[in-house]
Amino acid sequence: MRVVVAEDLFLLRDGMVRIVEAHGHTVVAAVDTGPATLDALLTLRPDAAIVDVRLPPTFSDEGLQAALAARREIPGLPVLILSQHVEQLYARELLADGHGGIGYQLKDRVLDAGQFMDALGRVAEGGTALDPTVVAKLLGRPKRADPLATLTERERSVLALMAEGLSNTAIAARLFLSEGAISKYTTTIFAKLGLATDNDTNRRVRAVLAYLGADEPSDQGR
């Protein structure tokens, strides 16, 4: 993969560059400000980007704003947000465009390089990689309607793990079920959420959006 890294702290930025390159990928730019991030994303069009939320010059939300602006110009541009905070408004906006290729990980919960690179890989493939804490925060706001009302408790558990970006194999291991059982659950979830036949990655992303309330399932795949 060709990767852009946007992080203002030198040691963290350098560490991420080393991890990415140690796993056989190429860092095409390592930047430390919001404007430089947007320029790198639009000019280089990487296969994936790792972006901190708070970047110079104001250390507020420059990283997220750059990611949003870049995805408006390049729909589906894969972005893994890495932050110490959950910015609910902008996180929801990133998810709500419906293109997938979004991850949101909390810095203090990334425990090893394998976890980090697995999340980056899922994002680059067009999926989602959301920390459970992020999911909990996003689920905290009131919804106009509950698209999950028809799901069983087990189906909700499967969907929650799907939001983290886990594959059917990984979900099966986590829930101590067979992969075949998980496949049946996902098929039922797609049907109950009104997600018409489509490629599996796209339906998984749309199911996650429905789970987080960022998308209306009845409007998808029609």
Backbone as JSON, one array per atom type, in Angstrom:
{
  "sequence": "MRVVVAEDLFLLRDGMVRIVEAHGHTVVAAVDTGPATLDALLTLRPDAAIVDVRLPPTFSDEGLQAALAARREIPGLPVLILSQHVEQLYARELLADGHGGIGYQLKDRVLDAGQFMDALGRVAEGGTALDPTVVAKLLGRPKRADPLATLTERERSVLALMAEGLSNTAIAARLFLSEGAISKYTTTIFAKLGLATDNDTNRRVRAVLAYLGADEPSDQGR",
  "N": [[0.84, -1.21, 0.0], [0.36, 2.3, -0.58], [0.89, 4.84, 1.65], [-0.22, 7.63, 3.56], [0.86, 9.44, 6.35], [-0.31, 11.35, 8.98], [0.54, 13.19, 11.59], [1.31, 15.15, 14.4], [3.18, 14.83, 16.47], [6.53, 14.09, 16.66], [7.89, 11.66, 17.49], [5.8, 9.76, 17.6], [4.82, 9.95, 14.99], [7.1, 9.15, 13.51], [7.37, 6.59, 14.54], [5.02, 5.32, 13.58], [5.52, 5.44, 10.83], [7.72, 3.73, 10.65], [6.57, 1.31, 11.48], [4.6, 0.85, 9.5], [6.23, 0.66, 7.2], [7.82, -1.48, 7.93], [6.07, -3.54, 7.6], [6.0, -3.92, 4.93], [4.92, -1.9, 3.33], [4.64, 1.36, 1.71], [5.4, 4.56, 2.82], [4.28, 7.43, 1.57], [4.13, 10.05, 2.25], [4.78, 11.93, 5.17], [3.31, 13.94, 7.33], [2.62, 16.97, 9.28], [0.67, 18.91, 9.78], [-2.67, 20.31, 9.41], [-3.29, 21.6, 6.82], [-1.14, 20.55, 5.27], [-1.77, 17.88, 5.37], [-4.22, 17.69, 3.93], [-3.32, 18.53, 1.42], [-1.47, 16.5, 0.81], [-3.17, 14.25, 0.71], [-4.92, 14.85, -1.42], [-3.15, 15.3, -3.54], [-1.43, 13.04, -3.67], [-3.12, 10.86, -3.47], [-3.38, 8.38, -1.79], [-3.33, 4.81, -1.01], [-4.21, 4.38, 1.5], [-4.72, 6.32, 4.49], [-3.37, 7.54, 7.54], [-4.55, 9.42, 10.07], [-4.29, 11.94, 12.47], [-6.58, 13.49, 14.74], [-6.31, 16.08, 15.91], [-4.43, 18.59, 14.78], [-1.75, 20.95, 14.03], [-2.63, 24.18, 12.56], [-4.16, 24.98, 14.84], [-4.73, 22.92, 16.57], [-7.25, 21.71, 16.92], [-9.52, 20.4, 15.21], [-8.3, 19.85, 12.83], [-7.21, 17.6, 11.47], [-9.38, 15.78, 11.1], [-11.06, 17.44, 9.63], [-9.53, 17.78, 7.33], [-9.54, 15.15, 6.39], [-12.28, 14.8, 5.86], [-12.67, 16.76, 3.87], [-10.98, 15.78, 1.87], [-12.19, 13.32, 1.27], [-14.55, 14.22, 0.21], [-13.69, 15.14, -2.23], [-12.44, 12.88, -3.21], [-14.21, 10.31, -3.25], [-14.63, 7.69, -0.93], [-11.96, 7.48, -0.25], [-9.62, 5.78, 1.64], [-9.39, 6.15, 5.1], [-7.83, 6.08, 8.2], [-8.58, 7.14, 11.26], [-6.74, 8.27, 13.99], [-6.7, 8.88, 17.32], [-6.81, 10.6, 20.52], [-9.25, 11.18, 21.41], [-12.85, 11.0, 21.03], [-14.48, 12.41, 18.53], [-17.56, 13.08, 18.1], [-19.4, 14.34, 16.24], [-17.95, 14.81, 13.81], [-16.96, 12.26, 13.35], [-19.29, 10.84, 12.84], [-20.02, 12.16, 10.51], [-18.01, 11.39, 8.77], [-18.61, 8.67, 8.54], [-21.15, 8.77, 7.47], [-21.15, 9.25, 4.73], [-21.35, 6.95, 3.35], [-19.51, 5.45, 1.89], [-17.69, 3.75, 3.07], [-14.45, 2.4, 4.05], [-13.36, 3.51, 6.37], [-11.83, 4.09, 9.48], [-11.59, 4.32, 13.04], [-9.59, 4.7, 15.59], [-8.52, 4.64, 19.0], [-5.72, 6.13, 20.48], [-4.62, 5.23, 22.95], [-5.58, 2.71, 23.13], [-4.56, 1.11, 21.21], [-2.77, -1.67, 21.09], [-0.72, -3.19, 19.96], [1.5, -3.66, 17.1], [0.44, -5.42, 15.24], [-2.37, -5.32, 15.62], [-2.8, -2.67, 14.93], [-1.97, -2.59, 12.19], [-3.73, -4.42, 11.14], [-6.17, -3.09, 11.4], [-5.65, -0.92, 9.68], [-5.39, -2.29, 7.27], [-8.01, -3.32, 6.9], [-9.44, -0.99, 6.55], [-8.24, 0.02, 4.2], [-9.21, -1.81, 2.41], [-11.78, -1.02, 2.11], [-13.5, -1.42, 4.19], [-14.63, -1.16, 7.64], [-13.13, -0.07, 10.72], [-13.62, 0.24, 13.73], [-13.04, 1.36, 16.98], [-14.34, -0.17, 19.93], [-15.04, 1.66, 21.95], [-15.45, 3.99, 20.53], [-17.65, 3.22, 19.0], [-19.54, 2.93, 21.08], [-19.77, 5.59, 21.94], [-20.83, 6.79, 19.65], [-23.24, 5.55, 19.49], [-24.57, 6.74, 21.48], [-26.16, 8.98, 21.01], [-29.53, 10.3, 20.61], [-31.89, 8.64, 18.48], [-33.93, 8.93, 15.52], [-35.43, 6.76, 14.8], [-35.38, 3.27, 15.51], [-33.44, 1.23, 13.73], [-32.78, -1.31, 14.3], [-34.68, -2.76, 15.56], [-35.88, -5.18, 14.91], [-33.93, -7.05, 15.16], [-32.44, -9.89, 16.74], [-30.97, -10.53, 20.02], [-28.59, -11.96, 19.66], [-28.06, -11.42, 16.98], [-27.59, -8.7, 17.11], [-25.25, -8.74, 18.59], [-23.49, -9.91, 16.78], [-23.52, -7.94, 14.8], [-22.42, -5.8, 16.19], [-19.76, -6.62, 16.5], [-19.12, -6.76, 13.85], [-19.06, -4.06, 13.28], [-16.67, -3.36, 14.45], [-15.0, -4.23, 12.55], [-14.41, -6.89, 12.25], [-13.92, -10.04, 10.65], [-16.06, -12.73, 9.39], [-14.94, -15.1, 10.28], [-13.39, -14.26, 12.47], [-15.4, -13.21, 14.1], [-16.86, -15.5, 14.63], [-14.99, -16.92, 16.19], [-14.82, -15.2, 18.38], [-17.4, -15.34, 19.45], [-17.68, -17.99, 19.93], [-18.89, -19.68, 18.04], [-19.78, -21.47, 15.01], [-18.3, -20.74, 11.78], [-20.11, -20.98, 9.73], [-22.54, -20.56, 11.04], [-22.3, -17.88, 11.72], [-22.26, -16.76, 9.18], [-24.88, -17.25, 8.4], [-26.22, -15.66, 10.26], [-25.32, -13.09, 9.46], [-26.43, -12.92, 6.92], [-29.15, -12.91, 7.58], [-29.25, -10.54, 9.07], [-28.64, -8.62, 7.07], [-30.93, -8.94, 5.49], [-33.02, -8.21, 7.28], [-32.39, -5.54, 7.68], [-32.98, -4.51, 5.28], [-31.14, -4.53, 3.17], [-30.31, -4.85, -0.01], [-29.21, -7.4, -2.38], [-25.77, -7.22, -2.92], [-22.26, -6.43, -3.28], [-20.35, -8.11, -0.75], [-18.69, -6.64, 1.0], [-19.65, -4.02, 0.74], [-22.28, -4.3, 1.71], [-21.76, -4.99, 4.36], [-20.58, -2.65, 5.31], [-22.75, -0.89, 5.05], [-24.55, -2.04, 6.78], [-23.25, -1.61, 9.19], [-23.34, 1.19, 9.25], [-26.09, 1.54, 9.51], [-26.4, 0.4, 12.02], [-25.03, 2.24, 13.6], [-26.65, 4.37, 13.28], [-26.11, 6.21, 11.32], [-27.04, 6.03, 8.83], [-29.88, 5.42, 6.79], [-31.35, 2.39, 6.59], [-33.47, 1.57, 4.95], [-33.25, 3.0, 2.65], [-31.16, 2.0, 1.26], [-29.53, 0.2, -1.31], [-31.67, 0.12, -3.01]],
  "CA": [[0.0, 0.0, 0.0], [0.94, 3.64, -0.47], [0.24, 5.36, 2.85], [0.09, 8.96, 4.09], [0.78, 9.52, 7.8], [-0.48, 12.74, 9.45], [0.65, 13.21, 13.05], [2.2, 16.27, 14.72], [4.23, 14.42, 17.39], [7.58, 13.46, 15.86], [8.17, 10.28, 17.86], [4.67, 8.94, 17.19], [4.8, 9.93, 13.52], [8.22, 8.32, 13.07], [7.06, 5.21, 14.91], [4.04, 4.78, 12.64], [6.19, 5.26, 9.54], [8.54, 2.53, 10.76], [5.69, 0.14, 11.54], [4.01, 0.65, 8.17], [7.25, 0.22, 6.26], [8.27, -2.81, 8.35], [5.08, -4.5, 7.11], [6.11, -4.03, 3.48], [4.21, -0.84, 2.62], [5.42, 2.57, 1.45], [4.87, 5.84, 3.3], [4.58, 8.39, 0.51], [4.24, 11.36, 2.88], [4.59, 12.0, 6.62], [3.06, 15.37, 7.5], [2.31, 17.31, 10.68], [-0.32, 19.98, 9.9], [-3.91, 20.09, 8.67], [-3.15, 21.94, 5.4], [-0.23, 19.61, 4.61], [-2.5, 16.62, 5.26], [-5.16, 17.79, 2.81], [-2.54, 18.6, 0.19], [-0.91, 15.17, 0.54], [-4.25, 13.33, 0.35], [-5.44, 15.18, -2.74], [-2.09, 15.21, -4.55], [-0.86, 11.7, -3.77], [-4.2, 9.88, -3.53], [-2.8, 7.14, -1.27], [-4.21, 3.65, -0.81], [-4.75, 4.54, 2.85], [-4.12, 7.41, 5.25], [-3.49, 7.51, 8.99], [-4.7, 10.85, 10.35], [-4.62, 12.38, 13.82], [-7.68, 14.46, 14.75], [-5.9, 17.43, 16.3], [-3.17, 18.96, 14.15], [-1.53, 22.39, 13.87], [-2.13, 25.22, 13.45], [-4.95, 25.3, 16.04], [-4.87, 21.72, 17.4], [-8.66, 21.43, 17.24], [-10.03, 19.27, 14.44], [-7.76, 19.97, 11.47], [-7.03, 16.31, 10.82], [-10.69, 15.3, 10.66], [-11.55, 18.32, 8.56], [-8.77, 17.44, 6.12], [-10.04, 13.86, 5.91], [-13.61, 15.03, 5.27], [-12.51, 17.5, 2.61], [-10.37, 14.9, 0.88], [-13.18, 12.32, 0.84], [-15.53, 14.88, -0.67], [-13.06, 15.2, -3.55], [-12.1, 11.5, -3.61], [-15.13, 9.46, -2.48], [-14.13, 6.38, -0.54], [-10.54, 7.49, 0.1], [-9.51, 5.1, 2.93], [-8.79, 6.96, 6.17], [-7.86, 5.56, 9.57], [-8.4, 8.21, 12.24], [-6.06, 7.85, 15.2], [-6.88, 10.03, 18.19], [-7.02, 10.39, 21.95], [-10.61, 11.61, 21.71], [-13.92, 10.66, 20.09], [-15.19, 13.6, 18.05], [-18.77, 12.41, 17.6], [-20.0, 14.98, 15.08], [-17.17, 14.57, 12.6], [-16.89, 10.83, 13.13], [-20.55, 10.47, 12.18], [-20.01, 12.7, 9.15], [-17.15, 10.52, 7.97], [-19.31, 7.42, 8.28], [-22.44, 8.97, 6.82], [-21.1, 9.38, 3.26], [-21.76, 5.66, 2.81], [-18.51, 4.81, 1.03], [-16.82, 2.83, 3.79], [-13.05, 2.78, 4.07], [-13.18, 4.41, 7.52], [-11.49, 3.51, 10.77], [-11.41, 5.3, 14.11], [-8.95, 4.01, 16.69], [-8.03, 5.49, 20.08], [-4.29, 5.89, 20.63], [-4.24, 4.48, 24.15], [-6.14, 1.36, 23.05], [-3.82, 0.34, 20.21], [-1.87, -2.4, 21.97], [0.44, -3.74, 19.27], [1.6, -3.33, 15.67], [-0.46, -6.28, 14.47], [-3.72, -4.75, 15.72], [-2.79, -1.41, 14.17], [-1.89, -2.87, 10.76], [-4.96, -5.11, 10.76], [-7.17, -2.03, 11.22], [-5.31, -0.18, 8.46], [-5.7, -3.14, 6.12], [-9.46, -3.39, 6.7], [-9.86, 0.31, 6.01], [-7.77, 0.1, 2.82], [-10.06, -2.68, 1.6], [-13.11, -0.44, 2.01], [-14.32, -1.78, 5.34], [-14.59, -0.28, 8.81], [-12.33, -0.54, 11.85], [-14.02, 1.17, 14.78], [-12.81, 0.95, 18.36], [-15.62, -0.32, 20.64], [-15.36, 2.9, 22.68], [-16.0, 4.92, 19.53], [-19.0, 2.73, 18.71], [-20.4, 3.26, 22.22], [-20.02, 7.03, 21.92], [-21.69, 7.13, 18.53], [-24.58, 5.02, 19.77], [-25.13, 7.46, 22.62], [-27.08, 10.07, 20.67], [-30.89, 9.86, 20.31], [-32.18, 8.34, 17.08], [-35.32, 9.15, 15.13], [-36.08, 5.46, 14.8], [-34.41, 2.23, 15.75], [-33.45, 0.3, 12.6], [-32.38, -2.63, 14.78], [-35.75, -3.27, 16.41], [-36.25, -6.55, 14.56], [-32.8, -7.95, 15.35], [-32.35, -10.6, 18.01], [-29.79, -10.17, 20.8], [-27.41, -12.55, 19.02], [-27.78, -10.68, 15.73], [-26.98, -7.43, 17.52], [-23.87, -9.03, 18.99], [-22.74, -10.11, 15.54], [-23.41, -6.65, 14.13], [-21.49, -4.98, 16.97], [-18.42, -7.07, 16.15], [-18.93, -6.35, 12.45], [-18.7, -2.64, 13.32], [-15.25, -3.28, 14.79], [-14.26, -4.62, 11.37], [-14.04, -8.29, 12.31], [-14.42, -10.93, 9.61], [-16.94, -13.77, 9.92], [-14.11, -16.06, 11.0], [-13.03, -13.67, 13.76], [-16.62, -13.11, 14.9], [-17.16, -16.86, 15.08], [-14.08, -17.24, 17.28], [-15.14, -14.37, 19.54], [-18.68, -15.76, 20.02], [-17.65, -19.45, 20.1], [-19.85, -20.27, 17.11], [-19.17, -21.87, 13.75], [-18.31, -19.69, 10.75], [-21.37, -21.13, 9.0], [-23.6, -19.91, 11.81], [-22.13, -16.43, 11.58], [-22.68, -16.42, 7.82], [-26.35, -17.22, 8.41], [-26.62, -14.46, 11.0], [-25.08, -11.88, 8.66], [-27.44, -12.91, 5.85], [-30.41, -12.5, 8.21], [-29.11, -9.12, 9.42], [-28.78, -7.85, 5.83], [-32.34, -9.0, 5.08], [-33.84, -7.44, 8.2], [-32.1, -4.12, 7.51], [-33.4, -4.1, 3.94], [-29.98, -4.32, 2.32], [-30.47, -5.72, -1.17], [-28.01, -8.11, -2.81], [-24.69, -6.33, -3.35], [-21.02, -7.08, -2.84], [-20.42, -8.33, 0.69], [-18.04, -5.55, 1.73], [-20.56, -2.87, 0.74], [-23.4, -4.56, 2.61], [-21.26, -4.94, 5.73], [-20.42, -1.24, 5.65], [-24.07, -0.28, 5.2], [-25.14, -2.57, 8.02], [-22.6, -0.89, 10.28], [-23.9, 2.54, 9.25], [-27.43, 1.44, 10.1], [-26.19, 0.12, 13.44], [-24.6, 3.47, 14.26], [-27.64, 5.42, 13.06], [-25.6, 7.19, 10.38], [-27.63, 5.75, 7.52], [-31.22, 4.84, 6.85], [-31.25, 1.16, 5.82], [-34.54, 1.41, 3.99], [-32.9, 3.69, 1.43], [-29.95, 1.43, 0.7], [-29.63, -0.94, -2.22], [-32.94, 0.14, -3.72]],
  "C": [[0.87, 1.25, 0.0], [0.18, 4.37, 0.64], [0.71, 6.78, 3.16], [-0.1, 8.92, 5.6], [0.71, 10.99, 8.21], [-0.55, 12.74, 10.97], [1.66, 14.29, 13.43], [3.33, 15.88, 15.67], [5.28, 13.6, 16.65], [7.77, 11.99, 16.19], [7.05, 9.34, 17.42], [4.61, 8.81, 15.68], [5.9, 9.0, 12.98], [7.97, 6.85, 13.38], [6.07, 4.58, 13.95], [4.65, 4.54, 11.27], [7.0, 3.96, 9.56], [7.68, 1.26, 10.78], [5.11, -0.17, 10.17], [5.04, 0.08, 7.2], [7.8, -1.16, 6.63], [7.32, -3.91, 7.89], [5.0, -4.51, 5.58], [5.39, -2.97, 2.68], [5.1, 0.39, 2.48], [4.72, 3.8, 2.0], [5.28, 6.91, 2.29], [4.66, 9.81, 1.04], [4.0, 11.21, 4.37], [4.51, 13.47, 6.97], [2.59, 15.67, 8.92], [1.35, 18.48, 10.85], [-1.57, 19.62, 9.1], [-3.79, 20.4, 7.2], [-2.25, 20.97, 4.65], [-0.9, 18.26, 4.42], [-3.43, 16.64, 4.06], [-4.41, 17.79, 1.49], [-1.99, 17.22, -0.18], [-1.99, 14.2, 0.08], [-4.75, 13.59, -1.07], [-4.4, 15.0, -3.84], [-1.63, 13.78, -4.77], [-1.9, 10.6, -3.9], [-3.72, 8.5, -3.06], [-3.83, 6.01, -1.21], [-4.85, 3.69, 0.57], [-4.03, 5.7, 3.53], [-4.36, 7.19, 6.74], [-3.47, 8.96, 9.45], [-5.06, 11.09, 11.81], [-5.73, 13.42, 13.73], [-7.16, 15.88, 14.92], [-4.49, 17.73, 15.78], [-2.99, 20.47, 14.19], [-2.26, 22.89, 12.62], [-2.92, 25.43, 14.74], [-5.13, 24.12, 16.99], [-6.32, 21.49, 17.83], [-9.12, 20.2, 16.46], [-9.48, 19.27, 13.01], [-7.62, 18.64, 10.74], [-8.34, 15.75, 10.28], [-11.24, 16.14, 9.52], [-10.83, 18.03, 7.25], [-9.27, 16.13, 5.52], [-11.4, 14.02, 5.24], [-13.51, 15.73, 3.93], [-11.95, 16.61, 1.52], [-11.37, 13.86, 0.37], [-14.31, 12.93, 0.04], [-14.99, 14.95, -2.1], [-12.77, 13.81, -4.11], [-12.99, 10.56, -2.81], [-14.52, 8.09, -2.19], [-12.65, 6.33, -0.23], [-10.37, 6.87, 1.49], [-8.76, 5.92, 3.97], [-8.96, 6.26, 7.51], [-7.56, 6.72, 10.51], [-7.77, 7.63, 13.5], [-6.05, 9.03, 16.16], [-6.92, 9.62, 19.66], [-8.46, 10.65, 22.33], [-11.58, 11.09, 20.65], [-14.66, 11.94, 19.74], [-16.46, 13.11, 17.35], [-19.31, 13.01, 16.3], [-19.27, 14.63, 13.81], [-17.01, 13.08, 12.3], [-18.15, 10.34, 12.42], [-20.56, 10.96, 10.74], [-19.13, 11.86, 8.24], [-17.88, 9.24, 7.58], [-20.52, 7.61, 7.36], [-22.35, 9.09, 5.3], [-21.35, 8.05, 2.58], [-20.73, 4.92, 1.99], [-17.66, 3.78, 1.75], [-15.38, 3.31, 3.76], [-12.73, 3.74, 5.21], [-12.83, 3.61, 8.77], [-11.33, 4.63, 11.79], [-10.89, 4.53, 15.32], [-8.46, 5.02, 17.73], [-6.58, 5.12, 20.39], [-3.96, 5.0, 21.82], [-4.82, 3.07, 24.17], [-5.52, 0.53, 21.93], [-2.68, -0.35, 20.95], [-0.65, -2.98, 21.28], [0.37, -3.43, 17.78], [0.64, -4.17, 14.84], [-1.88, -5.75, 14.46], [-3.83, -3.5, 14.86], [-2.82, -1.67, 12.67], [-3.12, -3.61, 10.28], [-6.07, -4.09, 10.52], [-6.91, -1.26, 9.94], [-5.66, -0.99, 7.22], [-7.19, -3.22, 5.84], [-9.99, -2.1, 6.09], [-9.47, 0.42, 4.54], [-8.62, -0.74, 1.88], [-11.49, -2.18, 1.5], [-14.03, -0.78, 3.16], [-14.25, -0.74, 6.45], [-13.72, -0.91, 9.9], [-12.54, 0.44, 12.99], [-13.74, 0.59, 16.15], [-14.16, 0.84, 19.07], [-16.02, 0.93, 21.43], [-15.97, 3.93, 21.75], [-17.43, 4.52, 19.2], [-19.96, 3.12, 19.83], [-20.75, 4.74, 22.24], [-21.01, 7.4, 20.83], [-23.11, 6.62, 18.75], [-25.29, 5.81, 20.86], [-26.13, 8.53, 22.26], [-28.48, 9.52, 20.36], [-31.08, 9.62, 18.82], [-33.65, 8.61, 16.79], [-36.1, 7.85, 15.15], [-35.0, 4.41, 14.99], [-34.45, 1.22, 14.61], [-33.15, -1.13, 13.04], [-33.48, -3.33, 15.57], [-36.07, -4.73, 16.14], [-35.11, -7.55, 14.79], [-32.85, -8.63, 16.72], [-31.08, -10.14, 18.75], [-28.53, -10.72, 20.16], [-27.05, -11.82, 17.75], [-27.15, -9.32, 16.04], [-25.53, -7.63, 17.93], [-22.98, -9.21, 17.77], [-22.5, -8.78, 14.85], [-22.44, -5.72, 14.87], [-20.05, -5.34, 16.64], [-18.1, -6.74, 14.69], [-18.51, -4.89, 12.39], [-17.23, -2.45, 13.67], [-14.38, -3.68, 13.6], [-13.87, -6.08, 11.33], [-14.66, -9.08, 11.15], [-15.35, -11.96, 10.24], [-16.15, -14.79, 10.74], [-13.77, -15.54, 12.4], [-14.24, -13.55, 14.67], [-16.99, -14.48, 15.47], [-16.28, -17.25, 16.27], [-14.44, -16.47, 18.54], [-16.41, -14.88, 20.24], [-18.77, -17.27, 20.24], [-18.75, -20.14, 19.29], [-19.11, -20.7, 15.84], [-19.22, -20.71, 12.75], [-19.59, -19.77, 9.93], [-22.52, -20.45, 9.71], [-23.51, -18.4, 11.68], [-22.56, -15.97, 10.2], [-24.2, -16.34, 7.74], [-26.86, -15.99, 9.15], [-26.45, -13.2, 10.15], [-26.1, -11.78, 7.53], [-28.79, -12.43, 6.4], [-30.39, -11.01, 8.56], [-29.31, -8.26, 8.18], [-30.25, -7.81, 5.4], [-33.22, -8.13, 5.97], [-33.6, -5.93, 8.06], [-32.44, -3.62, 6.11], [-32.26, -3.82, 2.99], [-30.03, -5.33, 1.19], [-29.14, -6.36, -1.54], [-27.0, -7.15, -3.41], [-23.39, -7.03, -2.99], [-20.98, -7.08, -1.31], [-19.81, -7.19, 1.49], [-18.97, -4.36, 1.84], [-21.72, -3.09, 1.7], [-22.96, -4.53, 4.08], [-21.11, -3.49, 6.19], [-21.78, -0.6, 5.9], [-24.79, -0.8, 6.44], [-24.55, -1.86, 9.23], [-23.15, 0.52, 10.38], [-25.3, 2.54, 9.87], [-27.34, 1.22, 11.6], [-25.84, 1.38, 14.21], [-25.59, 4.61, 14.06], [-27.17, 6.47, 12.1], [-26.23, 7.05, 9.02], [-29.02, 5.21, 7.73], [-31.24, 3.59, 6.0], [-32.3, 1.01, 4.76], [-34.23, 2.08, 2.67], [-31.74, 3.05, 0.7], [-30.31, 0.28, -0.22], [-30.94, -0.98, -2.97], [-32.78, 0.78, -5.09]]
}
